[in-house]
Amino acid sequence: MVVGQRSWSTQTVAGSELVPGVLLLRYRRHSGGEEQATKATKATAGATSATSAAVKRRRQLERGQMTRPASMAFEMSNKNKELMNDIFTNCKLKNGFGPSVQATAAATSPTKRPLSPDHPNPALPITETPSPAMNRMGWALRTLLVADNSSCLKDRKVSGKLIRKCAPGTELVDWLVNLSPIVHTRAQAAGMWQALLEEGVLAHVNKEQPFKDKCFLYRFRLDEEGGTAAAGVPQADDLGAANEHIREALSALFQRGPDATLRMILRKPSHERTSEELELVFEELVHIAALSHLSTSIKRELSSIFVFEAHAQAGTILFNQGDEGRSWYILLKGSVDVVIHGKGTVATLKTGDDFGKLALINDAPRAATIVLKENNCHLLRVDKEHFNRILRDVEANTLRLQEHGKDVLVLERVAKQRGQHSAFKYTVMSGTPAKMLEHLLETRLGQSVGGLDPFLDDFLLTHIVFMPVVQLVDELANYFHCDAHEDAQTAEDREYIINFKKRVIQFMQKWVMAVRHAAFEEPSVCDFIEDLAAEVEADPDLNEETSIVHNVLTQMARYQEDRNQNAGQKWKLPPNGQPICLFSGNATPSKTVIRPDDDIIFRVYCADHTYCTLRFPMHTTAELIKACAADKLQLNRGPEDLVLVEVKSNGERSVFKDNDVSIPTGLSLNGRLFVSVKDHLDALTQLQEQECPTEGVDIDLEILSTKELAYHITLFEWDLFWAVHEYELLYHTFGRHHFGKITANLDVFLRRFNEVQYWIVTELVSTPSLSKRVGLVRKFIKLAAYCKEYQNLNAFFAVVMGLSNMAVSRLQQTWEKIPSKFRKIFQEFEALIDPSRNHRAYRVFVGKLQPPLIPFMPLLLKDMTFAHEGNKTSLDGLVNFEKMHMMAQTMRTIRFCRSRSLGLEPPSPKSEGEVRTYISSFRVIDNQRVLTAMSQKVEPTRKL
């Protein structure tokens, strides 16, 4: 297209592909070759007309009738150091720059470490000498292997040389899988052998290979060293000791296997890492705080280039102040001192911290010296060459849409994963709410694209954080009525407008499918849906959308019918610590959702333990509750002098904010609600009954079937889990007072976890008979097994954590009488709930399950908090959509777990009515001090 002496051409971005639905235009002045931009078209006044004009301009642009203003052009980000500085932010200390502390002299004379090779040898140990625990484990395994005449540990000739007592990796894996039932897969066994190899207990005969489930030969360190310990057949005493040690300590080796495998992968050259190994590394990087603010694509890049380093000696210098910056580091284990000339040690960095970026970003010398503070420090390293390549890749793959000189939308090219195909070439990194919605309507709807669109789903699940429902409906209405101010329309205009209306209708359908009844809670949404239905009925060009609108109207009618049916629903918070329960309004309480306008009856106390009974809707604020309670209790103080407080059973006090909501459901197990003068909080004491068990059915557990108990617990908790909406996770994470929304259903579900956990402890420490305690421990271990079988992982965690409680674990006489079979099962359960590596064992296990299942909810909330606190919600005035994506991933977990209905096969009923009543309200003490005292009473500490 020629305009005067200027020629226009479409420019492909980052290759030969265009951003979907968007054209990037530029022009050059022929005479001087100087690039200039045309002036932006004036925006029409008013929100509706502005949207209409924007749609019209884009329509004309697509037909070639006008040029895009340069201020709205997508631009490739320029190569500059500030981009990397912006991407890699959030570190606590950058090479020693930060608040200085009192300088201290180095305790030891540090030694300069040799320059690390590009890739350490994964076949060599990461420690100078094995730890005592691993040495003992290696001795025990070798003893059993040597004692087994048919074992794989034999003398073999390798290249004409006799190698004493070596075995192929495949046969060692076979032997270990058959040794113990806790080792389920060959990969697990290989990881356990690698854990021994990385500490030098086991080694490849030529020191050339890490442990592999292949025909490579390996032998124990004891056989390499020779001597009398390596000779002969083990004695009976040694064999017995080895067997006993294996029974007690093999689970510890099992837990170390995944970490050892990860370290082995990180010590391999990048080109040798398989796609499965890269995915494993990526899953670990997702949970490292220092990387939490980076995009998914950058984390995937890092998974292929991070290198593992281990340093054995404290005092080793990693690099000196003034050295050339060659690498960026993240501490995986241990700590380092940051030392500056003339100031001494100014800071100590610990596990999870990172350092060394500033020198790479600015291409400057190191600003501080880094000295290892502990022995056996583990680090991740990214070298300068790869660091700069990431910078170039980010520049090449980032597109920015600008309006009036400011970024309004930032896109990033979707990296193609091996074996995966994405219909979308770009993902949204950040943007203004309105521009992200516009991009979504123009590029993600109205196309025949199969599968779930992550951007659309992320937007629908998280928009309440950055774009309230009322604002979203207004924007959609503006787009839907974009033709309201256009008098004359060509056939092409009409076609374009109809297509845009169809996209808005499709958006509404997707919205209702994604969030269900929550979409109808705002009256403006219902009004807009009725408006859409009337328009579709009146416009023959929208006939194809009739079925979509009908489906949405049906969903809305069901919601309104259900709401009317449960109108006037009342709840009560019983006075003696029992869980919240229905007071009236629903004859079938199964899967009953607590709604914001449901009433709840509860007590509020004052300092002298007198109380008043109140009835308020769930969404009532703490400010209104305290004012009403103060009036009824005649405190005669103004609201500004009063606070609403929870007093827990241990005496701890927690003050509510005035704008907080769903107060009664947020109380702890045996907590009580108090109103108090601000200056008199110290006068608040717990009620006498708070140190006693909460009220519940008193029943002899021995007569109840354990499987039936697990079955009814799972049914009960499935109903509680089903009532929790994904939005409640957002309300809980950001603070429900920010939204004015309740989290009552989530509160009740979380309370149930604590109730089950402390029920286990309470029952055991309340049983004076040793034989009965032994029977209860066995019953509870079986209960955990059945909960795991029913995929009720929330109850499984609660039972195992209850058995691991200090008041229970100290009962030595009880545990000594537990059969070894049950102790072994319990060790496996403890390994599964082990929190190390961000609950890696649990995440691997649950990743293999299919719905329906009840997840461990506290961990999902931890993931939400991690994403929230580790990432800003807004970056330079734009919504950080990468953060929204991280949160939506966790919310999708809830949806996945409930994607199939629960259909358990009921066990043979023995006392169904008693069991259902019993499990609905346990007798519970949640005061750890009281529980420990009771534990001491039933089983006093042995005197040495």
N, C-alpha and C positions, 0 to 999 in steps of 0.2 A: 504494500500500500504506500503510495507516494503523497506526501504533504509538502508542497513547496519543494525545497531542496533536501528534505529529510526522508530517509527510507526507514521503514519499520520492519522488524522481523521478530518472529516468535523465537524465544531462546529456550532450548531444553535445559533442564537442571540436573546436575550431577549425573551426566550420561545422556542418554537419548530418550528419557521418559519425561513426560509432563506430569506435574502434580494434577491429580484427578479434578476436573472441573475448573482448573485455574490456568490461565495463560500468563507467562512472564514476557513482557514486551520491553523492548528497548529501541532507541534510535540513535543514529549517528549523524552529525552534521557533515555533509559531503565535503565541504570546502576545507574544514579544519580537523575533521575527525573527532571533534569534541562531543562527548555525550552530554545531553541535557534532558531535562524532564519537562513535560507540559504542565500547565497549571491545573490544579484539581478543580473538577466541576463543583459549583456551589451546591451545598446540601440544602434540601428543602426543609422548611420548618416543621416542627412537630414530630413526635415519635412515630406515628403511623405513616405520615408522608415521607419521613426519612427512610424508613424501611422500604416503602414502595419505590422510592427513587433508587435505592441501592439495588433492589431486584431488577428494576428496569435497566439500570446502567449495565448490570452484569449480563442481562439478556441481549442488550445491544452489542456488548463486547463480544459475546459468543457468535453473533451474526456478522461481526466485522464492521459495525456501523459507527463505532467510536473507539477511542484509544483509552487504555487504562491510565489513570493518573500515576505518575511515577512515585508519588507518595504512598501508593497502595501496592507497589510492585514487590514481589518476592525477591530478596537479594541474598546472594551467597555471603555468608559471614566472612569478613576480612581476616586475614592472618594477623593476629595480634596476641600478645602475651596475656592481655586482660581476660580473654575468653577462658584460658586454662585456669586463671586465678579465680574466675567466677565458678567454673565447674568444680574444681577441687577446693571447696571452701569447707568451713566447719571444723577444721582441726583445732585442737586446744592450744597448741603451741607450734609456731613455725620456726624451726631451727634456733630456738633460744630466745626469740623475740616475745616478750610478755612481761607480766609483773615480776620483777626480780625479788628474790628472797635473800635472807641472810647467807652470805657466802660461807661455804664450809670447805675445809681442806679435804682432799681425797684421802680415804682411809687406807688405800693401798696404792702402790705405784702402778698406774695402768700400763699395759703393754699394747703396742699397736698391732692390730690384727693384720695378717697378710691379706692382700686383695683377693676377694672371693672370685672363683671362676664363674664364667657365665652361667653354667649349670652344674651344681654339685652332683657327685656320683651317687645315684640312689641305691647302689649296691653296698655302700659303706655305712657304718654306724653314724648316728648323730650325737652320740655321747662318747666320752673318752673311756669310761668303764660302765658296765651295766649296773642298773640300780639293784639293790638287794632283792626286791620283790621279783624282778624279772629274772635275776640270776637263779633264784630259788625255783621259779616256775620252769625255767629251762632245765634245771637239774631233775625236777620231778618228771617232766615229759620224756627226757632222755632215759631216765631210769626205767620207766614203763616200756619204752621202745626196746631197750637192750634186753630186758627180761623176757620179752615176747620173742620166742624162737622163730616165729613166722613173720616177724616184722620186716619192714623195708630197710632198716638201718644195717648196712652190710659193708664189708670191704670191697672196693671196686677199683679196677684199673682205668685210669684216665690218661690218654696220650702216653701209654707205656709206664705211667707212674702209679703206684699203689696208694689209694686214698682210703684211710681208715674210717669206718663207720660213717658212711654218707648215704643219702637217700634222695631219690627224685622228688621234685615238688608235688607231682601228681599223687604219689603214694603217701607222702606226708599228709596231704589234704584228705585222702581216703581214710587214713588211720584216725585223724582228728574228728572227722565227721562221725565215724563209728564209735568214738570214745565217749561222747557225751550227747544227750538229747538237746542240749541248749544250742548246739551248732546245727543249724538247719540247712545251710547251703554251702557250697564249695567256696563261694566268694567270702563268706564269713570266716571259714577256716583259713583261707589264704591271708586274710587280713590279720588273723591272730599270729600266724607264722611271721608275717612282715613286722608285727610289733616286736617280736623277739629279734628279728634280723636288724632292725634299726637301732637296737641297743647293743648289738654285738654278741648276743647269746647264740645266735645262729648266723651262718654266713654261706654264701655261694663258694664253692670250692676254689674258684679262681678270682673271687672278689669282683666279678663282672656283671652280676645280675641282682636286682632286688628279688624278693620272693615272688615266684610265678607258679601258677598251677600248670606247670609243664614238666618236661623231662630234664630240666636243669638239676644238677646235683648240689645238695646242701649238707652241711654238717655242723655239729655243735662246737662251740668255742672250747669246751672241755676236751674234745677229741683233737682239736688243732694244737692245744698246748701239750697234750700227752700227759705223762706222769701216772702215778699209781691210781689216782681218782678215775682215770679214763679206762683202766684195765679191768678185766674180769666181769663176772656176772654179779649183779647187785645182790646183797644179802637180804634175808627175809625182813629184817627191821627196816632197811632202806626202802624196800618195796612197799611195806605198810605205810611208812611215812610219806612216800610219794603219792600213793593212792589217797591218803587223807588230805594231803595238800591240794591235789587236783580237785577233790570234791569241794574244798573250801574256797579255792582261789581261781578256778578256771573262769568263773563269771567275770572277774576283774580283767583277765586277759581278753575275754570276749568283748568287753566294753572298750578296750583300747584298740581293737582291730580297725574300726572305721577311721579313727584319727590317723593311725599308722598308714592306712591305704591312701588317705588324702595327702599326707606328707610325701609319700612315695611318688604320687602323681605330680606334685608340685616340684619335685626334684628332677623330673624328666624334662628333656628338651621339648619345646612347644610342638614341634612337628611330630613327636612321638605320642602325643596325648590323643586318645581316641575320642569320638564324639560323646560316648558314655562318660568318660572321665572328665571331659570339659563340662558336661552337665552337672556332674557331682561337685566339681569345684565351684561352679556358678551358684548352686544351691547353698554352699557355705558362705560365699561372698555376700549373698543377700542379707545375711544376719550379722555382718560386721558393721559396727556403728560408724567407723571412719568412712565407709563407702555408702552409707544409707541415702545420702543426698544425690548420688550419681544415677544416671539413667540406666535402664535395663541393658541397653545396647553397649554402654561403656563397661558395665560389669561383665558382660559376655566377652568383650575384648580382653579385659583384665584376666579372666579365667584361663586364657591361653598363654599369658605372658608372665603372670606372677611366678616367682621362684621362692622356694623355701630355703631359709638359712637357719642353722643351729650353731650356737656358740657356747662352748662348755665353761669357760672361765669368766668369773666376775673380774672387772677391772680391764677387760679387753676394750680397746678403743675402736669404735666402728668407723668413725672418720674424725678428722681434726678441723678446728676452726681455720678457715682460709683455704681448705682443700677445694678442688674442683667438685662441683655437684654432679655425681654420677648416678645416684639412685634415690628412689622414694621408698620408705619403709613403713610397715605396720607391725606393731608388737602383737604377737599371738600368745606369748607366754613370757613372764618375767617382767623386768623393769630396767630402765636406763636413766642415767643422770645427764642433764643438759648443763654443760660447763662453758662459761664465757671468760675469756682472758680478763683478769683484773677483778672479776666478780665471784669467781668460783662456781659452785653448783647453784643454778638459779631455779631449777625445777627438776622433778622426777616424773617421767612418763611411765605409765603402767599398761597392762594388757588392754588392747583395744585402741590405744592411742597411735597416731601416725606422726611421722616427722620426715623432713628432707625435701619437701615439695618446693619450698620458696626458692632454693638455689636453682632448681630446674626451671621453674617458671620464669625467673628473672635472668637466667643464665649468669648467675653471680656465684662468688665463692661461698663456702659454707659459713654460716653466721655463728656457729657454736660447735663445740666438740661433744660427741656422744660417747659416753662410757657405760659399759654394761654394769649394772648394779648387782645382778644375781648370776649364779651359775646356771647353765643350761637354758639360755634365752632362745626363744624361737621367734623368727621374723618372716614376714613376706616382703619381697623386694621387687620393684619395677625399675628396670634400668632406663637410662636417659634416652637411648635410641627408641625404645618402645613407647616411652612417655611422649616423645615428640611425634611419633607416628599416630598415637591416639589423638593428639592435638590436630594433626592434619586431617585425620578421618572425621573428627567432629566438625571441623570447618567445612569439609566437602559434603557432609551429609546433613547439615543444618540449613533450613530455609526460614526466612523471617518475612512476615507480611507486615508492612508499615503503613500507618495512616498519619498524616501530618507530622512525619518525622519520628514517630514513636512506634515501637513494636506493638502489635496487637495480636499476633499469632506466631508461634514458633513451632515448626515441624521438624521431624527427624526421619531420615530414611529408615525403613524397616530392614534390618539385616536378615538375609535369607538363611534360615537354619537348615542344616543337613536333614533331608527327609521330610521337611515341612514346606507348606505352600501357603502364602498369605495373599488374599485378593487385594489387599491395600498396601501400597508402596510407601506410605508415610504414616507416622503416628504423631499425635499432638503432644508436645512437651509442655507448653504453657500458652496462655492467651487470656484475653478479656472474656468474661462470660458470654457477652453478646456475640463476639466474633467466633468463639468455639461453637456456639449453637448454629450460627450461620454456616460455618464450615461443615458441621454435621448434617444439616438439612440438604446442603448442596452436593455433598460427596458421599455420604454414607446411607442415604435413603433413596428410594426410587430406582435402585439398581438391582438386577437379578444376581445378587452375590450370596453364595451359600455359606452356611456356618454362622457363628456368633461373631459380631463385630465388637472387639474389645473396647474401642473408643466409645461407641454408642452405649454399651452396657456400663462402662465406668461412669459415663456422664449421668446416666439414669440413676445409678446407685448413690452417687456422691454429690449431685448438684445442690442439695440442700445446704452444703457447706459454703458454697460461693454464689449460689443463685437461688434465692428463696422461691417457693412454689408460686407465689403471687407474681413475682417478676418474670418467671419462666412462662406463665400463662399469658401475661401481657405481650411478651415477645412473640409467642406463637400466634396470638390473635392478630398482631400486626402483620406477620407474614401471611397468614391465611386471608386477610382482607387487604392484601397489597394492591388490589385493583380498584379499591374504593374511590380513589381520587383520579382515575384515568377515564376520561370521557370516551375517546375514540380508541379502538383496539383493532389491530390487524389480526389476521388468522393466526399468525405466528405468535403474536402477543398473547392471544387467548390460549393457545396451546401451552405456552410457557407458564402462564398463571395457573392453569388447571393442573399441570404437573407439580407445581409448587404446593398447591392445596392438597394434592394427594400425598405429598411428602409429610405435611403437617399431620394429616390423618394417620399415616403409617407411624409417625412418631408417637402419637397418642396411644396407638395399639401397643407399641413396644414398651411404652412407659407403664401401662397397666399390667402387662405381662411381667415386667421386671420387678415392680414394687407392690403389686396386688392392691389390697384395700387401702394402703397408705396413700395412693394416688387420689382417692375420693374424699379424704378427710378435710381438704380445703374446699369450701363452698365455691370458690371461683373456678375450680377444676370442673365441678359438676355443671356449672352454668356454661362453661366453654364447650363441654361435650354435647350438651343439648343444642347449643348454637351450631356446632358442626353437623349434628344430625338433621337439623332444619335445613341447612345449606345443601347437604347431600340430597335430601328429598326434593328440594326445589330445582336443583341443577342437574339436567340429564347427562352432562359431561362427567359427572361424578358417580354415575350408576355403578361402576365397577367397585367403588369403595363402600357400597351399601352393606355388604356382609361384614366388613371390618367395623363399621360404626355400630351395626347391630350387635356384634360381639361385645364391644366396649359398653354399650348401653345395658346389655344383659349382666355384665360384671358389676356395673354400677347399681343396677336394681337389686342384685343379690346382696351387695354390701349394705344398701339402705334397708332392705328387709331384715337382715341380720341385726343391724343397729337398732331398728325399731323393736325387734323381738326381745333384745336384751336391754332395752331402755329401762332405767331405774334399777340396774344391777347394783347390789350393795355388797361390800366386803367388810370383814372385821379383822383386826389384829388382836388376837386373844391376849389377855393380860399376863399370862404365865409363861411366855416365851414360845408358845406354839407358832407354827407358820401361819401366814395370812390364809384365810379361807372365806368362801362365799357365805354371806349372811342371808341374802334373799335375791330372787330375780332370775334364777336359771335352774330349771328342774334337772337338766343334764349337764353337770359341771365339767364333763370331759372336754378337753381342748378349749377351755373358756379363756378368752383373751381379756386382760384387764385394760379398760379404756380410760382415756383422760377424764371423762366426765362421770365415771363410776364413783359412787360415794364409798368412803371407808370410815369405819368407826374405830377409834383408838383412844388411848389415855395419854395425858400429859401431866407430869409431876412437877412439883417445886421442891425447894431444898429441904423442907420438913417432911417430905414424902407423902404429903396430901396430893390429891390428883383430881382432875376433871376429865370427863369423857366428851370427846368432840366427834362431830361427823362432818366431813368435808369432801368435795370432789378430789380425785387423785392429783389434778393439776394445780391444786391450791399451793400458794407460795408459803415459805417458812415465815415470812413477815406477817401474813394474815393469821397463821396458826398461833404464833407467839402472842399477837395482840389479843386474840380471842381468849387464849388460855390465861393470859395475865388478868384479863377482865374477870373471868370466872373464878380465878384463884385470889382475886382482890389484892394483887401486888402493888397497885397504885403507883406505877412507874410508867413513863412514856415509852413508846416503842423504840426510840433511839437508845434507851438505856438497857434494853433487854436483848437477850439472844436465845435462840432455840438450840439445845444441846442434846447429843446422845451421850448417856453414861453407860459404858460397857460393863460387863460382868467383872472385869479386872480393875475397874475404877477409872479407866482411861476415858477422857472426855473428847468429843468431836463436835465442833461448832458448825452449824449450817449457815450458809449464806442466805441473806434475806430473799433473794430471787430464786432460790432453789425450789424444786418441785418434787413430787412423789416421795415425800419425806418418810411416811410410815413404812413403806416397803424397803427403804434403804437402810433400816436398822440392822445391826448385827444379830447373831443368834439369840442372845439373851439380853440384848440392849433395851434401854428404856429412854423415853423422850422426856426431857426436862425443859422448863422455861426458867431463866435465871437472869438476875442483874449482872451486867458485864463484869463488874468488879468483884463479884462474889462467886466466881466459878469454883474456887478452891473449896467452897462449902458444900459442893455437890458430892454426895456419896452414893454408892450403889445400894439398891434395896437388898434386904436380907435374902429374899428368895432368888436373887440373881446368882448366888453362889450354889444354889441347889439345882438339881436337874430340871429341865423344862418338863412340863406335863406331857405325858404320853401313856400309851397302853402298856400295862405291866404284864409281860407274858414270858413264859419259859422258852427261850430260843431253841433249846435242845429238841423240842417236840415239832419244830417247824422244818419243813423240807427246804434245804438250802437252794435247790434249783427253783422251787416255787417262789422262794423269797427273792431271788435274782430276777425271775420273770416279772413279778408284780412291781419290783423296784424299777425295772426298765420301762414297763408300761406307764407307770406314774410319771417318770422323768421324761418320757417321750412327749407326754401331753404338755409338760412345762416347757420343754425345748421347742415344741411346735408353736407355742404362743409368742415366742421371742421374734420380733421383726428385726431384719438386718439394720434398719435405721437406728435401733436402740444401741448398737455398737458405736455408731457415730455420736449419738447423744452422750453416751458414757465417756467416750474418748475426749471430745471437745468440751464437755460440760453441758449438762442438760439445761442449765440456766441460760446458755447462749441461744437455745432454740425455744425455750419455754415448753419443752416436750418431756413426757414422763419416760422412765426406764423401768417401770414397775415389773413387767414380765421378765426382763433380764435380772432385776434384783432378786426376784423370787427364785429363779433358776440358780443363781450364784449362791444364794442362801442354802439351797438344797445341798450343794456340794459340801459346804462346811458342816451342815447337819449330819450327813452320812459319815463324814470323816470323824467328827467328835462323838458320834454314836458308837463307833467301833471302840474308841478309847474309853468312853464312859462305861460301856458294858464290861470291859476287861478289868478295869481297876475297881469296879463295884462287885467283883466276884471273889470272895475270900477263899473259896476252895481251889487248891492248886489243880486238881484233876479236872474240875469244870473249866478253869481258865485254859488248860491245854486243849480241851475239847472245843472251846470257843475259838481259839486261834486257828485250829484246823478248819473249823466251820467257816471262818472269815476268809481264809486262804481259798477254800473251795468257792465261796461267794464271789471273790475277785475273779476266779477262773470262769465262772458262769457269766458274770457281767462282761468279761472279755469275749466270751463265746457269743453273747447276744449283741456284741459291738456297742455296749453302753460304756464308753471309755471314760465318761465323766464319773460314773459310779466306781469304775475300776480304779481310777486314780484316787478317789476319795477313800476307798477301802484300804488300798495299799499304803497310802499316806497315813491313815489312821493306825495301821499296824507298825509303821515306822516312827510314830510319835515317841518322843523321849520317854513319856510315862509308860509306854508299852515296851519299847526296845530294852529298857533297863531290867525287865522282869527275867533275870537270868535263869532262875529255877524253872520258869515256865518254858522258855525257849529250849532249855537243855532236854526237856522231855518231848519236844516236838520231833516226830520221826524225820529222818534225813530226807526222805522223799518230799515231805511238805516244805522243809527248809530250803531244799533245792528249787522247788517251784517258786517259793517266795523270793529267792535270790534272782530268779529270772524276771519276776515281776518288778523287783526294785531296779534291775538293769533297764527295763522298758520305760520306767518313769524317771530315769536318771536325767537331771536337768543340764548336764554338761553338753557343750557344743550346741547350745540353744535347743535342748530336747531333741537331739538328732535321732536317738533310738526310737522315740515315739513317732517322730515325723516320717521316718522310713517305714515304720510299721503301718501307720494310718494311711500312707500313700498307696498301699497295696489293697486297701479295703474298698468294697463297693457299698453304696447306700442300700438300705437306711442305716445310719449310725448316729450315736450321740457323742459329739466330740468333747474333748477336754476344754471347756469354755475359758478358764483362766488363761490358757496359753493363747487363744485367739485374741483376747483382750490385750495381752502382752504384745502381740504382733501389731495390733492397732496403735498402742501407745508408742511402740518403737518407731513406727512410720510417722506418727504425729510429732513426737519430740525431736526426731532426728532430721526433720525436713520442714522448711518454712512453707506455710500455706500460700504465701504471696512472694513472688520474686520480681522486683522492679515494677510493681504495679500489675503484674500478670498472675493469674492463678497457676500455681505449680501443679500441673496436671499429672506429672509423674508421681507425686505424692497421692493424688486421688486414685491413681491406678493401683498403687500398693495397698491402699485401704480397700478398694473394691475387690482385690484378690482375696483378702480375708473374708469379706462379706459373701463372696461367691462360695466360700467353703461351707457356710451355713446353708446356702441354697442347695449345694451338692448333697450334703448329708441328709436333707429332707426330700430329695428328688424322687424317692420311692416311699410308698407307705409302709408302715411297720406291720409285718405279718408274722409274728412269732408263733411257733407251735407250742400250745400251752402244755405244761407238764401235767401229770396225773394229779388232779386236785385232791388235797387232803383236808385242808382247813382254809379254803379260799377267802371266806369272809373275814376270818381272824387276821390273815396275812395282810389283806388290803387295808384293814383298819390300822394295823400295827405300823406298816411302812409309811403311812401318810403323815405320821407325827411321832418321831422318836423321842425317847428320853435322853436329853443331852446336857452335858456340862461343857462349856467352852472356855472356862478359866483354867489356863495351863498350870497356874500355881496350885489350885485346888486338885487338879488331876494328878500332879506329881506327888502331892501329899498323900492322896489316896493310894497311889502306887507304892509309896514307901510303907504305908500301913499294911497292905496285903503281902508285901514282900520286902522286908527291911534290907538295907544294904549290908552285904556280908563284910565282916571285919577281917582284915588281913592278919 
